[in-house]
Amino acid sequence: MKESLRKGFSFVLAPFEKGEEEYVYKPSHRKILIVIGLLFCALSIASLSLSVKFSEVGGVIPIVVFLAVGLVCDIVGFLGTERAVATIWKSK
């Protein structure tokens, strides 16, 4: 199951997993990345609900940005290799 999801999201994972240089990986980095991704997704949902409540079209930009950042963090956190997580953290 994980491999099929990795293939499906390869367009997100590939830029973070390329390279041959040395990296520093800590398991806590993955956990923090997942939590940050969930927080950004929650922020996106909150922005969406407030935009709908107040009928503001200007809320579309924060919704898209927060959702994109949250999804990338969660995809890399759940499906990415150690190199991908270390690349997000810029751990070299």
Residue pairs with C-beta under 8 A, 6 or more apart in sequence:
2 79
5 79
6 13
6 79
9 75
9 79
12 72
12 75
12 76
13 75
13 76
13 79
13 80
13 81
13 84
16 76
16 80
16 83
16 84
16 87
16 88
17 80
17 81
17 83
17 84
17 87
19 83
19 87
21 92
22 92
23 82
23 83
23 86
23 87
23 91
23 92
24 86
24 91
24 92
25 82
25 83
25 85
25 86
25 91
26 91
29 85
29 86
29 89
29 91
30 77
30 85
31 77
33 73
33 76
33 77
33 85
33 88
33 89
34 73
34 74
34 77
34 78
36 70
36 73
37 69
37 70
37 71
37 72
37 73
37 74
37 75
37 77
38 70
38 74
39 70
40 66
40 67
40 69
40 70
40 73
41 66
41 67
41 70
41 71
41 74
42 70
43 66
43 70
44 62
44 63
44 66
44 67
44 70
47 59
47 62
47 63
47 66
48 59
48 63
50 56
50 59
51 57
51 58
51 59
51 60
51 63
73 88
76 84
76 85
76 88
77 85
80 88
86 92
